[in-house]
Amino acid sequence: MVDRSLKLGYNGAVGGTIPRYVLHADLDAFYASVEQRDNPELKGKPVVVGGSPEGRGVVAAASYEARTYGVRSAMPMRTAFRLCPHLVRVSARFPRYHEVSRQIMSIFRDLTPLVQPLSLDEAYMDIGRVESMEHAEDTARELKERVRRETLLAVTIGGGTSKTVAKIASQMAKPDGLLMVEAGAEQEFLHPLDAGSLWGVGPKTAQMLKRNGIVTIGDIAGSDDDWLRRTFGKRGPELKERAQGLDNEDVSTHRGTKSVSAETTMAEDIGDEETLVEIASRLGHGVAQRIRRNGLQGKTVSVKLRLSDFTTFTRQITLPAPTADEDIIARESCALLRREIKPGRKFRLVGVGVSNFQEDYQLALWS
C-alpha cells in the first residue's frame, strides 16, 4: 500500500494564494471486492466477475488475487481460465453494485458537495482551498478510513491541485493507497512518467508521440507548439498544458448545481476577528467568481464554521435578489461570521457557500 505525500521543492502557497485540492478516489477491483465482501468464502481467492467461459463471456472485474496470474478486465473468460484454471467465476450483480456505489458516493458528498462520479467506483472531489498539505492529506486519509469502516471496501485516493494530477496519483498508488502531490511539485511529479499516463493520450496518440521521440510527460511539456497543433489539432495545446500541470478544469457534479462552496481548514485554531474576516472575504470572492463563470446567480449566502472542539454549524441569509457580485457575497459572508465571533471562541474551519440559484438572470432586471 502506498501512503505518502510527494513534496518536491515546495516552500508555501503558489503565488501567495492557498491552493485548492482535488481528490480522485478509485475503489479497488470494485465488483470483485463487493463479491468477496458479501461472500466471505471468496476472501483471498482469485475471483472474476463476468460471463461463462463456455460462451463469449468476458471478465468484467478481477480481484487482485486473480491479477497476479495476469487476468485483467475485458479479457475473454476462456483466456482468464487458461491463465488461472482455479479461478472462481461469479455472475455480475449490477443492482447490488449500484446500491453499494450509492452508499460510497453519499460518503463522498458528506465531505464535499463537489463530487463528479466517473463510474460506479470512481469519482473526483473538490475539497476546496486547504491551508496546508498535511490537512489535505489528513482529509484524504480520514475518507479512506470511513469508506473501509462503513463498507469494508478499500479505496485508493490520489490528490493534487488539479484533476490531472489527482487521477495519475491514484493510478500510481493502487491498490489501497494514498498519494498526495503538493502544490508546486506538479511538474516534478508528472514529467518523469510515461506519456501514456496522461489523460488524453491513448494507444494511437502514444504511438505517434513515440515515433517522434516523445516518451515521457516531460517530453510532451517541452514539445513544439506548432508541431503539436499540426499533429493533434486543438488537442495538442491541451495535452501540453496538462503535461505542464496546468489543468484548471472544475469538478463537475453532472447535475443541476444546488450550491457552490469553498472552505479552508486553518493550520492552527484562530480567534482573531480580523484574520477570520479576511479568510471569509477571500472565500466569498472565490465562490462568486466560480458561480459567475457558470452563468449562475444565487439568493442564499451561507457560512460553515467549525470550532476548536470540532463543533460544526452553518448560518445563512437569503437576499432579496439573486447575485453573483463578489462584494455582496463577501460582505454577507463576513457579516454572518462576525455574529459568531465571541471571546474565547476559536475556529479551525471557515467555509462560504452560495445556493438557491437562478440561471442566466439578466442583470438589467435588477438595475
Secondary structure, DSSP 8 states (H G I E B T S, - for coil): --EEEE-SS--SSGGGS--EEEEEEEETTHHHHHHHHH-GGGTTS-EEEE--TTTT-BEEEE-HHHHTTT--TTSBHHHHHHH-TT-EEE---HHHHHHHHHHHHHHHHHH-S-EEEEETTEEEEEEEE-S-HHHHHHHHHHHHHHHHHHH---EEEEEESSHHHHHHHHHHH-SS-EEEE-TT-HHHHHTTSBGGGSTT--HHHHHHHHHTT--BHHHHHTS-HHHHHHHHTTHHHHHHHHHTT--------SS---EEEEEEEEEEEE--HHHHHHHHHHHHHHHHHHHHHTTEEEEEEEEEEEETT--EEEEEEEEEEEE--HHHHHHHHHHHHHTT--TT--EEEEEEEEEEEEET--GGGG-
